[in-house]
Amino acid sequence: MKKFLILFIFIFSSLISCTSEETKTTYYLIRHAEKDRTDAANKDPNLNRKGLERAERWADYFEKINLNAIYSTNYHRTMQTAEPTAKSKQLAINNYDPRDMYDSIFQNNTAGKTVLVVGHSNTTPTFVNNILGEEKHKNMDDHDNASLYIVTITDGKKMSKIEKVE
C-alpha cells in the first residue's frame, strides 16, 4: 500500500510540474472621447462636455476590471479620457509615442497584464493591428468615440474583438 501511495504522489507531482500556468495579456484600446471642435486650427483640443461625460462612463466601464497599467498619447483629449479611470484605479498614466507602438519595451512592460490604451481614430486600430501582427482593422470614423477594442494574448495565441460602449 505504501508503494502505491508513493507512486501516486510521484505521478501526481510529475503531472503538476508538467502543466504550465497560462499566461494571458489583455489590452483594452479606445479612442479619446468627444473633443472640442470649435477651433479647427487647434491641434490639441480639450474634451467637450459630452467627452468629459464619456470619460467618466469609461471609468464606470472599467470599474470591475483589474487594470495593471494605463497608456495614453500625450494630448489633452487622450489624457483627459484616461484620467477618470486612472484616478479610480489609482494608476499613473504612461505616455506612449503613437509613431512607435507596441515596441519590445511596451511588450515586456505589459506582458501578463491587463492594460488600457487611449489613442486616436487612426492610431487605435493601428495599435491593435500591430499587436495582432496583421492588418485586420481600418481607421475609425472621426466621430466614433464608443468603440472598444479588446485584444487578448493567451500563450501566444492572439484574438481581438470590438464592442460598442455607449
Steps between C-alpha positions, in 0.01 A plus 500: 500500500788734582649434159175599328473814707858600419441420132178705502674797661785476249265486199278780634802721569635432152170595339480825695853598403432422133201731473601857440300791632317685225642843418235754398541861395194713435499837327200732501547764233274803459499824310482822700155632587327783313728797448429870473471572127431876522852595383601289201855641520551364854705179465475418871144575613347405833196279535163666471221450758379181330857371489556564870180308572615212280837492678308448826298221337824332396607508865167336590557236231845414635390509865488120537795429270833461676724726291874486562598796282360785294667643190406813306644722233612835639206708374244682714206299363660158556634585844160643601333180379737285705497716817174384664595135460855562620369687802250229591768231463770710668728446200736738325445569132799388295555687175582321177611632166240414234781477244660216696217274613534154647879502510699244700512723808121537503458126444734414788338754734148374431547124460259308721313817597168669430557837336291794377637690200345834395573627152345652188280397207804409293735372772265273696428254214866518395605412855261204494639387164856527634411280797328246275777508241247541218302774325157410638349837599461821299513855641199600704243755393594843634182512710530148645576544869320186620700213351697282736759264355586208725810298414600194696821308471484160667815289476588673172152468343364844408132588471311828465144622515324836485219612729294818493480666842252785499 
